[in-house]
Amino acid sequence: MDIQLSADDLAFQEEVKAFLAENAYPAGEDYNKWRLDWFDKAGEKGGWDIPKWPIEFGGPGWSPTQHYIWEKETAVAATPWDMPFGLSMLAPILMGYGNEQQQQRFLPDIRARKVNWCQGYSEPGAGSDLASLKTKAELSEDGTYYTVNGTKIWTTMAHIADWIFCLTRTDDSGIKQQGITFLLFPMKQDGIEVKPIITLGGTHSVNMVHINDIKVPVENRIGEEDKGWTYAKGLLQHERTGLAGISRSLVALENLKAQASTVTRGNGTLMDDPAFRGKLAELEVDLLAVEFTELRSLASASTGSEPGPESSILKLKGTEIQQRIQKLTVEAGGIYSAAWGAKPVGHSFARGGMGGYLSSRSYTIYGGASEVQKDVIAKNVLGIKRSSK
């Protein structure tokens, strides 16, 4: 694939670099104020605050190459923290399936980062087999609202979310993919209880959410009743593409090389060790292959195509590569990585490396486990049909 940049693309790259340098976080400043100011300034550039939104909703209308440049440069520059749930996941569903009133109601606050969203998908008995969800939504006799009861699990950032987009069961008489309805409702209300789940890496990002007899107006339903599985599949394709983290992995790999260069090994450094360098080289080749797949996906999107099975390839390989980078970081830290839960000792990166490695074990589970992605690839890319026996 030819990724040689044209003169226009090179000029765009310089413009992006200049913007990122000019608006870098000034140490000691109020981070939250800087963060919101940063997005305001990006918006003034013509939709740079919502780079993946289509031009009719205020996006910049970039070419695939410009998207590629933006992803790489912002990964290096460490731009402000941004929650993806409203911006990258719910927004495309609102644009594709929501009515005009819903778009006008929700999209401006999503763009302004005024409202935090979380995703109510997985349940204690419905993870990789998401269509088995049991959270029930019963329509009132007058048809004006739903009463929702159930439990969601692994709900990322539910403890700080203002709203949730939630899959609910409205009919269980047919196949499990039917009878699912896509609802939006506020998190800060009686009847919703959020309980923290502390993950292996020692952090709190995911939660259990108990929903008890809350009322959701019908106008908060996206699309048709019982058709939520169709919308959910589209959202998962957007999510899986984002979870691949290709640009972040490119930066992380370069950081790993720099870290390994500080580790003494014999008369040289760890980077002089043929076995370690061989692992790095193999990882770099695999990452390059996934990067080309991402570029093909971007090229397809530029023609108006929705994400397809390539999103499963990106999610599968991208998350595996992230795990491999974390594992090699622990290997580079050596014995000092074992002290990750105490005061840092030895190499400065060792403590964070072990924490990152432990957290990374979930990468190949959330957003659709690797086994699910392999099924999607087998069916939609290789044409292998599931046996009826």
Secondary structure, DSSP 4 states (H G I P E B T S, - for coil): ---PPPHHHHHHHHHHHHHHHHTPPPTTS-HHHHHHHHHHHHHHTTSTTSTTS-GGGT-----HHHHHHHHHHHHHHTPPP--HIIIIIIHHHHHHHS-HHHHHHHHHHHHTT-S-EEEE--BTTBSSSGGG---EEEE-TTSSEEEEEEEE-S-TTTTT-SEEEEEEES--SS-TTSSEEEEEEESSSTTEEEEEEE-TTS-EEEEEEEEEEEEEEGGGEESSTTBHHHHHHHHHHHHHHHHT-HHHHHHHHHHHHHHHTTSEETTEEGGG-HHHHHHHHHHHHHHHHHHHHHHHHHHHHTTTPPP-THHHHHHHHHHHHHHHHHHHHHHHHGGGGGGTTSS--SSTTHHHHHHHHHHHTTTTTTTS-HHHHHHHHHHHTS-PPPP--
